[in-house]
Amino acid sequence: MAAESLGNFSRDGASALDPLMERLSDESIEVRRLAVLSLGRLGKGRPKVEDALKHISSDPDPLIKLNALVALATLGHMDESSIPILLEAINNKQEATAKAAGIALTKVAVEKPDNVLPGLIELLDKKENPGIINSLRILTHMKNHAAPAVQKVAALYDGAKQPEKIEIVDTLSAIDTTGDYAIPVLMKALKEPDPLDREDALTMLMRYKSRADLFIDGLLGALNDPETKNRMLAVGIVRGLGQEPDKVVPQLVPLCADPDLRVRSAAISAISSFKKVPPSGVDAIEKSLNDADFRVRAAAATALARISILDREKAFAALQSALDKETNQQAKREILSALNVMRRNTSQSTH
């Protein structure tokens, strides 16, 4: 359909999308190409928009024609013959086209994964952008249905570019339920120079808590991450894994002297969360009663009350000594609270 008749067609329709439909007759071919994709996102349930897209799908410009087919697929107008077109489109060098095709194909992949999976795996083999990125994102939405692709996705990591690596990590964490392939890749990601890569890997590790034995060594190494946020994240994960304290606590002890007070407080709390705290952990918490920051001193008091069952007399003496020289009122309240907890526990244990 000619651009002029398309313009007339759109103006005849009393729709809130009329201004956008009028862009179909714009002098700029780029504007027309983008207008087609925008109508695909916004035109659901509007027959006049769908009719306009069907008409323009015979446009002589190859990209406008492709965009129209992608837009119609986004609106739900597609059949089996549309899948190869969308698979080709997600590898299109025009970012807007590739992105829109990815959105349309994701809907199909979730509903009919077997129809889409072979084509996505083939795109992974080509290792071309944007196809590889869009393929990974679609696989992520497919979750367990994408399991046959997990080995191939993991194999991409070593040769991947930086933007692709986060996508690979996210995809593996979504489709690998066992962690057999995801965990080795996550261990590599923990050593990446970009702190965001390391943060993403730490976050994903929590999905495999039941297999902590496969990554605990790498996780303990992350306690020394140069990025404060990542050290905090690693401490939180270590705390929730339920590993043997004799292995974990010695790695947490140095963090009680970390430059960042939040890390120090988190390490103290993590140490005290174990049922059996090694002597090195107890000593570190007692030393923290003399920390330069009152918030850390308060955290140490609370932690010491929690583990006082190990040596009540020593813990009580340490808290009483800390109370005598404490000048901050908030820290004093925490120390008094810790002492009261210990007194109640002692009273209950004697009855």
Secondary structure as UniProt FT lines:
FT   HELIX           3..12
FT   TURN            16..17
FT   HELIX           18..22
FT   HELIX           23..25
FT   HELIX           29..42
FT   TURN            44..45
FT   HELIX           47..56
FT   TURN            57..58
FT   HELIX           62..74
FT   TURN            75..76
FT   TURN            80..81
FT   HELIX           82..89
FT   TURN            90..91
FT   HELIX           95..111
FT   HELIX           113..126
FT   TURN            129..130
FT   HELIX           131..142
FT   HELIX           143..149
FT   HELIX           150..155
FT   HELIX           157..159
FT   HELIX           162..175
FT   TURN            180..181
FT   HELIX           182..189
FT   TURN            190..191
FT   HELIX           195..205
FT   HELIX           206..214
FT   HELIX           216..221
FT   HELIX           222..224
FT   HELIX           228..241
FT   HELIX           245..252
FT   HELIX           253..257
FT   HELIX           261..272
FT   HELIX           279..288
FT   TURN            289..290
FT   HELIX           294..306
FT   HELIX           308..310
FT   HELIX           312..325
FT   HELIX           329..349
//
